[in-house]
């Protein structure tokens, strides 16, 4: 059964919280897909991941770039798993129809966006009912993640 994590952003933007989680995933040898709802958002994330920190390199690409199947981190707007990822991050309320295909799925949602908040609640109820192992993490005022459920 897929392990499902909900990351509730309350203190930082997704652009600041996502890269360290992707770094940790790559360090663990995991292949990752990051799914957004819109192409423009995917492209902004692509540009951001090249420059988010001067002292690191996060290898990644987009589903419209060269060799998407070779990317350790693939940014996409589709539910396809072109890089054979075992971990999928769903951001900005992206479609969660392929949860069962992964070892781990991470929902990242903005706690100040009512649509994303409601979408996360709906997904929690649905996935809990399907028997998935769910955990809920919320940011502390310092921006760290604290397990709440």
Rosetta blueprint (number, residue, H / E / L):
1 X L
2 X L
3 X E
4 X E
5 X E
6 X E
7 X E
8 X E
9 X E
10 X L
11 X L
12 X L
13 X L
14 X H
15 X H
16 X H
17 X H
18 X H
19 X H
20 X H
21 X H
22 X H
23 X H
24 X H
25 X H
26 X H
27 X H
28 X L
29 X L
30 X L
31 X L
32 X E
33 X E
34 X E
35 X E
36 X L
37 X L
38 X L
39 X H
40 X H
41 X H
42 X H
43 X H
44 X H
45 X H
46 X H
47 X H
48 X H
49 X H
50 X H
51 X H
52 X L
53 X L
54 X L
55 X L
56 X L
57 X L
58 X L
59 X L
60 X L
61 X E
62 X E
63 X L
64 X L
65 X L
66 X L
67 X L
68 X H
69 X H
70 X H
71 X L
72 X L
73 X E
74 X E
75 X E
76 X E
77 X L
78 X L
79 X L
80 X L
81 X L
82 X L
83 X L
84 X L
85 X L
86 X L
87 X E
88 X E
89 X E
90 X E
91 X E
92 X L
93 X L
94 X L
95 X L
96 X L
97 X L
98 X L
99 X H
100 X H
101 X H
102 X L
103 X L
104 X E
105 X E
106 X E
107 X E
108 X E
109 X E
110 X E
111 X L
112 X L
113 X L
114 X H
115 X H
116 X H
117 X H
118 X H
119 X H
120 X H
121 X H
122 X H
123 X H
124 X H
125 X H
126 X H
127 X H
128 X H
129 X H
130 X L
131 X L
132 X L
133 X E
134 X E
135 X E
136 X E
137 X E
138 X E
139 X E
140 X L
141 X L
142 X L
143 X L
144 X L
145 X E
146 X E
147 X E
148 X L
149 X L
